[in-house]
Amino acid sequence: MDTITEPRLSFDDTSIGFSGKSNKELTKTYWIFAAMNNNAVVSIGTSLLKWALNWHLPVKPIIKYTVFEHFCGGESIEDSRKAVKELQKYHIGTILDYSVEGAQTESGFDATTQEILRTIEEAKGKKELPFCVFKVTGIASTPLLEKVQAKKELTEAENLAFAKVEQRVDTICKAAYEADVRILIDGEESWIQDPIDALAYEMMKRYNKQKAIVFNTYQMYRHEMLANLRKGFQTAAMNEVWLGAKLVRGAYMEKERERASEMGYTDPIQPNKEATDRDYNEALKFCLDNKQRVALVSGSHNEYSNYLLATLMEKHSLQPNYPNIWFAQLYGMSDNISYNLANAGYNVAKYVPYGPVAAVMPYLIRRAEENTSIAGQSSREFLLVKKEKQRRRQAS
């Protein structure tokens, strides 16, 4: 790994990291992460939760006032304004993320498009809402995207459906451009990502001429992603537009590996975590080296990568609030990173999901499962909360 000099911040400073939580809220966080730190509890709990939801059992109140409240802003944009206001107190922006999944009908896709447009309208002119975000699978059929990527001939109806997908994506990105709100296009599974990339680059050609409005996502746990980032930069440079790049490690590892094994193709996932970390950090360097045409959102819960980006900014003589570099984490996670970065003057935003409790459950279950699959993630969160509880007891 590169030698890094820690800039003027420490992610171990829990007094800043949990400054947004009262003693009562900190205790609730303690018990949530205590549960998530236990693999058996998460496995049994998520199984029971799926079963209860399938049988329409009345578990909504329990979910709403525990994991939902911790990881989500509310059931609507209006509900989420409280979380937006609280984060803004600590100079942290909000990325409103409509996290409802599975509306696989044309009317469902149109309704989701309208909700994303509402988030753009909400963000217009508000520094506390620096980005909006959407998943293409929220406004397009997954089987259709899969067929497009496989380059299979589409029926007349499918061609019409895909034309509607292109129109929805353009409607969203055009609205973002006209409102001067940056829009993130989330990364998805490898077997549907190619058409999503193509749509993202087409939107950049249209709307990123003066600055980065449209951002594509690069999931660095895929072994070809560093090359894809470089190719994306070349495409943007060739068209004389800005590349908006959001870097993440990735969220579909188990699903990707299972499918590759079942269908007999090369696993697209990196051989190990070290390779993912290496490519993520190389991608950060690449974006900084090409800062004259790249705007970056670093979506990372990895402390080393956040220190590295802050160090690279110093190396490039960039101020912490340099407008084209943002740090981002999920709401309810890695507050020690988000709050300490913001306190040191860096641009920070939290992904704040919202939507009806039952509809957001797939997101919440993924959060729980991912926390246990990321080595040490829950343990780290849990230990930091314990440390802050102890510090407050000693200070009182």
N, C-alpha and C positions, 0 to 999 in steps of 0.2 A: 504493500500500500504506500501511497505518497505520504511524505511527512507533511503534516499540516500544523500550522500555528493557530491555536484557538483564538479567534477574534474576540472582541470585548463582550463575551457572553459565556454562560455556563448552563448546560441543560440539567445540571444537578441542583440548581437553585430552586428548591420547591416552594420557597416563600413567594417567588414570582410565578412559578409554574402553576400554582393552585390559588393564586390571588383572586380569581373569579369565583371561588367556591366558599360558601359559608361553612361553618363546622358541621351543620346538618347535612349539607350537600356532599361534603367530603366523606362523611360516614357512609352515606348511600353509595358513593363511588367506591369506597373501600369494599363493601359487600358485593357489589357487582363484579369488580375485578377479582375478588377472592373466589367467586364462583367460576369466573372465566379462566382462572388460573388452574382449575382442576379439569383435566381432560375428560374424566369419567362423568363429571357433573354436566359438562357441555354436551357430551355425546348423548347422555340419557335425556337431558333437558330439551335439546333441540328435537329429538325423536318424539318425546311426549307432546311438545308444542305443535309439531306437524300433525300428529294424531288428533290433538284437541281441535285444531283449526279445520281439519278434514271433516270432523264430526260436528262442527259448529258449536262447540262447547263454549260457555261464557267465560273465556279467559282474557278478554280484552282489557278489563280494568287492571288486572295484575300486570299485564304486559305494558300498558300505557304508562303506569306510574313507576316502572322500573327501567327495563332496557330501552323502551321507546323514548321515554323522557330523557334518558342519558345520551342516546345516540341520534335523536331526531329533534327538529325544531318545533314540530307540531303537525297537525293534520291538514293545515292549509298555509298559504302565504301569510294570511293575517295572523294565524297562530304563531308563525315563526318570527314575527317582528320583535317579540320579546328577546329571543336568542340573538337576533341581529343587533339589537340595542345593547345587550350585555357584552357581546364580543367587541363592539365598537368602543366601549368604555376603555378597553385595553388595547385599542388601535389595531384590532384584528378584523379583517373584512369577512364577509359571508358570501359563499357561493350557494345560492338556493338550488337544491337538487330535488326535482320532482321524482321520487323513487318508486313510483307505482310500476309494476312489471306485469307482463302477460296479456295486455289488451291486443290480441291478435285478430282484430277486425278492422275494416276500413273506417268505420265510425269511431272505433277506439283509437286508431292512429290519429284521426282528425281531432278528437277530443284532447289527446296528449299534446298535439301540436299547439292547440289553443292555450293549454296550460303553460307550456314553455314560453309562448309569446307573452303571457301574463307575467312571468318572472322577468322578462326583458323590460316590460313596461314598469314593473316595480323597481328595477335597478336603474332605470334612466335617471341620470343626473345625481346619483347617490354614491358618494365615495365609499360608503360602508358596504356596498354591493358591487365589488369591482369586476365580477365575472358572472355569467350564467352558464348553464351546462345542459347537455342532453345526450341521450343514447339513441343511436339510429334505430336500434331494435324497439324503441318505444314508439316509433312512427313508421315502421316497416316490418313486413313479414320475414321472420328468420329463414324459413325454407326458401323464400324468394331470393334473399341475399345469398344464400348458400348456392342456389342454382346459377345466379349471376357469376359468382366467383368461379364455379366449376365450368363456366363458359358453355353451359348447355343451352340449346335453343329454347327461347321463351315462347309460350303461346301468345296469342293476341291479347288475351286477358292479362297475362303476366307482364307483357310489355306496357300495357296501360297502367297496371299497378306500380311498376317500377318508375314510370314517368311521374306518377303521383308522389312517389318517395322523393324523387329529385326535386319536385316542386315544393314539397314540405320542407326539405332541407334548405332550399333557397329562400323560402318565405321566412324561416327562422333567422338565417344568417343575414338576410337583407334587413330585417327588423333590427337586429343587433347593430349592424352598420349604421343605420339611420338614427338609432338611439345612442350611438357611440358607446356601446357596451360590449366588452370582449366575451366571446362565446367559445366554450370548450366542447369539443366533440369527444365523448368518452371512447376508450378502447374496448374492443369486444373479442370474441373467440377468433382464433386464427382462420377458421374455415369460412368466416364471413367478413374478415377485416379488409380484404383487398378492395371491394366496392366502397366500403366506408372511407378508406384512404383516398380513393379516386374522387369521391364526393367532396372530401375535405380539401383536397388540392384545387379542385375546380372552384370551390368557394373562396379559397385564398386568392386565386387569380382575379376573382371579381371584387373582393372586398378588402384585401390586404395591401392595396397599392401605397397608401400613405403611412399606415402603421398596422400592427397586428391586431386584427379583430377576431379572426377565426383561428382556433388552435386545434391541431390534431394531437392525438395521444399516442405515445410510444411506450409499449410495455416491454421493459428491458429484460424480463425473464425469458423472452424468446431470443434464441441465439442469433437470428438474422436482424434483430431490431436496430443495432448500431449502424449497420449498413443501410437499413431503411431510412434512418434519420438523416444520414449523409445524402442519400438519394433525394429525400424530401427537400433538403437544403438546396441541392442542385436544381431541382424543379422550380423552387421559389426564385432562386437567383436568375435562372434562365428567363423567367417571366417577369423579372424585376419587381417582385412583391416580397413582403415580409413572410418569413416562416414563423408561425405560432406553434411552439412545441411544448406540450405538457409531458413530462417524464414521470413514469411510475414504474414500480417493479412488476406488478401484475396481479390479477385476481382470479385466474381460472386454471391454475396449475394442475390440480387433480383431474379435472374434467378433460383438459387437453391431453394429458398422458393416457388416460383411459381410452379416449377416442382413437388416438394414434395406435395404441396397442390392438384395439379391436379391429381397426380397419387396415392395419399393416403398413402404415406409412411412417416416415421418420418423425420421431418426437420433436416438436418445435421448441420445446422448453430447454433451457440451459442445463448442462449436466449437473450443476451444483449451485449452491447459493453464492459461493465465491465468484463464479463466472458472472452471475447476475450483478453482484455488487461491482465487479470490475467494469462491466459494460455500462452500468448506470453512471459510475463516476467518470468514465471516459466520455459519456454523452454530455455530462455537465461541462467538461473541459471543451468539448467541441462547440457547444452552444456559446460559451463565453468567448472562445477564439473567433467566433463569427457573429459577435454581438451587433455588428453594423447592420445585420439583416435578420437576426433571430431574436424573438421575444420568448422568454422561458418561464414556465411554471414548473417548479420542482415539487412533485407530489410525493413526499417521502416521510416515513416515520423512522428512518434510519439516522441515528445521531451522527455517525461519521459523515454521511453524505451531506447533511445539513451544515456541519462544521466545514466540510470541504468547499461547498458552494460559497459560504461566507468568506473563506480564505481566498478563493479564486476571485471574488469580487474585489477584495483588497489588492490582490496581485494586479488586477486590471484597472486599478485606481477608480473603482466605482463606489459611490456613496451607498450606504445601506438601503436608502429609499430610491435607488435607481429604478425608474418607472417600468423598465422592460424585464425585470427579474422579480419573481414572486415565489415565496415558499408556501406550500399548502399541506394541510393535514385534515383528517376527518374529525368532525365534531364528536366530542366525547373521548377522543384518543390523543395521546402524545401532547397533552397540554404543557408539559415541561418544555417541549420544543417550541410550540407555537407562541406561548406567552413570553418566554425568554427572548426569542427572536424579535417579537414585536416590541418588547421593552428596550431592546438594543437599537430599534429604529428601522428594522428590515420590513419589507412588504410581506405581510402574512395574511392568508385567508383560510378559513375553515369550510370544508364541504358540509353543508347543513341539509340533510335529507328531510323531506316532508311528504305527507300523504296520509290517507286513512290508515289506521293502525293495521288492520288485516291485510291491506294491499302492500304495506311496507315490510311485512314479515319476511319475505324472501331476502331482503336486504339485511335485516337484523340477524337472521340465521347465518348468513354469510359472514357477517362481522364476528359472530361468536366462533364459527368454525375456523376463520382465517386467523384469529388471535391465537388459537391453540396450535395451528399449523406453523405459524411463524415462531421459530425457536426463540424463546425468552421474551416475546412481546408482552404477554400477559404478566409474566413474572416481573418484568421491568416496571410496568405500570403499577402493579400491586405494591412493589417495594417502595416506589416513590410516594405513593399515597400513605403508606405506613410511616415513612420518614417524615412527611409533612404533619401527620396527626401527632407524632411524637414531638416534633418541634413546637407545635401549638400548645401541647400540654405543658411543656417545659417553660414556654413563654408566659403562660397564664398564672 
